[in-house]
Amino acid sequence: MSAAGFQIAELTPFNRVTWPGWYLNSRLLRRRRLSRLQLRLFDLLVPFWRRIDDRLPWPATSLIAVGIAAH
């Protein structure tokens, strides 16, 4: 963002909760896709995931960046 002329106002890491599932499916089980059941369960648990995401110890898989255009 800085190279594009923006001043970074805020960086928010999120989506830590997906890390264990991603690791299990793609690395250990060598799956390329999530099953419908896995997706449905994840969607049902989103309210819970939102509450605990910032408390999980592993790295986030996504980052929200807010930038301010330099004048």
C-alpha positions, 0 to 999 in steps of 0.5 A: 500500500505504501508503494502505491501512495497510501498511508496505512491507517489500520491493519487487522488480521483475521480468519485464524479459525480457518487455519486448522481446517485448511492444514488438515484438509490440504496438507495432511489429507491432500484434499483439493476441495472442501465437502458440502458438509464441511462448508455447511458446518463452518457456515453454521458456526460462523457466529461462534468463530467470530467470537473466538477468532482474535483469541486463537494462537496461530497466524491469521490467513487474511488481512484487512488493510485500511489506507489513506490516500496521500495528498 
